Amino acid sequence: MEGVSVNRSRRSLTNVGLLGVAGVLALTACGSKVNAAADGGPSSSSSSAAASSGAAKESCVDTSGDSVKIGFLNSLSGTMAISEKTVQESLTMAADEINAAGGVLGKQLEVIKEDGASEPATFAEKADKLIQSDCVAAVFGGWTSSSRKAMLPVFEGNDALLYYPVQYEGLESSKNIFYTGATTNQQILPALDYLKEQGVTSLFLVGSDYVFPQTANKEIKAWAAENGMEIKGEEYVPLASGADFSTIITKVKDSGAGAVFNTLNGDANVSFFKEYKNVGLSADTMPVVSVSIAEEEVAGVGVENLVGQLTAWNYYQTLDTPANQKFVADFKAKYGEDRVTSDPMEAAYTSLYLWKNTVEKANSFAVADIQANADGVSFEAPEGLVTINGDNHHIAKTALIGKVAEDGLIYTEWESPAPIEPDPYLSTYPWAEGLS
């Protein structure tokens, strides 16, 4: 399939944030410097890196004691809480496991938790607090691309690290972010290729009105033009509760599209799929492929509204691997037998272990040392073996297409024959030229 590209994108990491976005924040250096080497003393590689750059900010991360601070930043309120609360739970489980096993370089993880409240400005504000006031060694979180882009200049301005666990639209690569969710060529393009192979010749695009759906649909339309797929319509709704889908669903039904490509996020999916069913549409009459509905969202939307519908991810709870069986069993034991796991939860869990493994490879908590040692760091994740690409800070991932079953779980219909190397700028796809 065209979506299965095994060539590494060689586009170098750059600071892609616009510092003006963070104008409302005071991007000053943290208090007094405490070096982040394993023994609490100076880190030679980070010191030399700072000296050569001439612009590195001093860190207030304190590794002199028995613990080191990290931050979890997720929406615990607002429209995205339906998805992000569970991500923080999986992060907490990973931190508890790591602490029980002796910590990182012998230091216990002290977790500082913050609520991004589904607002990009709040994410930026809380990220700044975690870095400058709480002096965390790394932050794990974010979901929407709007929240990530709001945080990006904060992390770049402070030379701090964000581990971002959610699939996104690509066209970004920052030395201060590690992306453990899928980029476009690992999720959206395989889904499009799958639909084409199934005989679908036309699509209707429905999404939330913000960065990810808009950019993803721009990429989808470029792919469609190259592959002879007709776009029957394109509609957006605000990323907030209470969206009215009656008019949009009427347009979808009247379009006669072969399938709907859904980039809605948050609880807007509840209203969309309920209305979809109300007008007589179903997976049999006009299938929907979604890129932001996982097991947790199935429960929120209602399985009766989703049976037979398709999703595109890189992890499902039903994956039959020893690592996943343990992950699912441990999560249920900690949070309840009725709970489910999902792709973003797994990617967040994985991100904490990738950070741990990189710190231990570097023998340092310093940002420069982590960046210098990240390439090739692996983890036997629930989804399978994942490895950091040091060129762009993404990870190779196997693409999956799944179908929602009556038991509320998602079962794999198709998977890529091998993990797909990340290509965030779609540099190996001639039709994508000019998108970035």
C-alpha positions, 0 to 999 in steps of 0.5 A: 500500500502507498501508506506503508512507507518504510523510508525515514524522513530525513527532514531535520528537527527544528524549532517550529513554534512561534514565540509570539503565541506565548506572549501572555506567558513569562518565558523567563528561566527557572530559579537557580540552576540545578544540574540534571545529571544522574548523580545531581552533579554537572552533565558534561554533554548538556553543559557543552551543548548549552555552551555551543548554542549560547541560548540554552536556558538554565533548568531548575530541575532538581535531581539532588534528592531521592526523587525527580518531578514530572508533569501530567497535563490533560483535560480533566474538565471540558469537552475533551475530558471524555477522552483525556481523563483515561490518558492520565490514568494510564500515565499514573499506572506507568508511573506507579509501575516504574516507582515500584520497580525502583524508579528512574536512575534510582529516583522515585517519580513525583508526579504533578498533575494539572488540568488543561480544561480543554482550552489551548491557552490553559494548556500553555499556562499550565505547561509554563507552571510545570516547567518554571514553578514545579521544575519538572523534568518532562511533561506528558500530555495534551490531546488536540493539536490546538493544545499542542501548538499552544504549548509548543513555544512554551517548551521551546522557549524554556528548552523543556520536553513534552511527550505527546501521545495522540495521533495528529496531522503531521507537518511538525517536528520539534526537538522539544517534543516526542510524538508517540501517537501516529502521524498522517502516514501511519493512520490516515493514509492507510485508512484511505488506502483501505477504503479504496481497496474496499471499492469506496470511490467517494467520501464525505468529510466531517470534522471539528473546527480546529487545526487537526481536522482542517489540516488532515482534510487538506491532506485527504483532499490532496490524496483523493485528487491523486487517487481518483477519490471524489470528495462529496462534501466537507463540514465542520462543527465547533470543538464544544458540547451541544453541536447540532448535526441535523443539517450536516447529517442531511447533507451527508445522507443526500450526498450518496458518498461511499463512506464518511471520513470522521475527524470529529473530536471529543463529545461531538461524536456522541451527537453525530452518531446518534443523529446518524442512526436516527436518520437511518444511516449505518455501517451497512448503508454508508460506513464511517471511518473515525480517527478519534474514536477508541474503546473509551469513546465507544462507551461514551457514544453508545455501542448501539450507535457504532456497531460495524463502524470502522476506526483507524488506530495503531492499538486496540485492547483486543491485540493478542500480545503478551505485553498487551495482555498484561497492560489490560489486566493491570489496568482493569485491576487498578481501575475496574474490570469494566474499564477499557484501554485505548490507543491514546492511553497506550501511547501515553503509557508507552511515552513514560517508558520511552522517556525512562529508557532514554534517561537511563541510556543517557544516564542523565535527566538533562534535556540535551542528553535525552535529545542526543541519546533518543535515536533507537531507544525502544520499548516492548509496548502493548502495541508491539516493539516501538522505536524512537526515530531521532531525526523527527522524534516520532516512532515507527508504528503498525497501522490498524483498521478495526471494526466496532463489535457488539461487545463494545470492543474494536477488532482488527480488520486489517494491519500493515505488514510491518511497522511504518516509519514516521514521515510527518512532512509526507516527504515521500509522497509527491502529491503532498508537495506544498502542503507543509 
